[in-house]
Amino acid sequence: MKNHKMQTLTLVTILIAALGSTSILFASSLQYSNAQEEKNVVRDSQTILLEGMSLPSKDYIHLYDTTPYLIVMGHIAAKLPCDSNNKTSLNVLIGQAPALKPADLELVKELSKPGTMCIYHVDIESGPQGVNPITDIALQNPTDNEVKFGPTASVVIGVDEISPVTKTGESKGNMSMDNSTH
């Protein structure tokens, strides 16, 4: 009887170990299978602290480049100097170099201090193949005055999905931009 209990206990232990291994193997296969289906999904986040830096008149800082991939989906949040009407004189430029355009920033009123620093954000998304490709993000000073960044000035860029640049979305040469404030 004692030997039978020992055999039963051993058999149960082996079965539990086998089931556990099968579950782990299944979970690994499932994770690999999902990874294959979502091969363009990424999560990259870049925080650029601007305190103590300056941005000369009519100049820009190139902040992020995904070439040879398009940013399919992403997000930008920027804490920048602003006037009493919550307007910043700076542009966050997006696009594929050299065709960069100002992003349509939305004020985050609850986190902003008019006349000092305001937080803005925008979701970014490349359009269908060859339409509105985004590979580059820059911060532009289109004004005639140098901008000096105080404490907490920053830009956070989050990229959630990328895809390879296609023939219709190939890079067009050296980076330049429109100096207007659109």
Secondary structure, 3 states (H helix, E strand, C coil): CHHHHHHHHHHHHHHHHHHHHHHHHHHHHHHHHHHHHCCCEEEEEEEEECCCCEECCCEEEEEEECCCEEEEEEEEEEEEECCCCCCCCCEEEEEECCEEEECCCEECHHHCECCCEEEEEEEEECCCCCCCCCCEEEEEECCCCCEECCCCCEEEEEEEEEEECCHHHCCCCCCCECCCCC
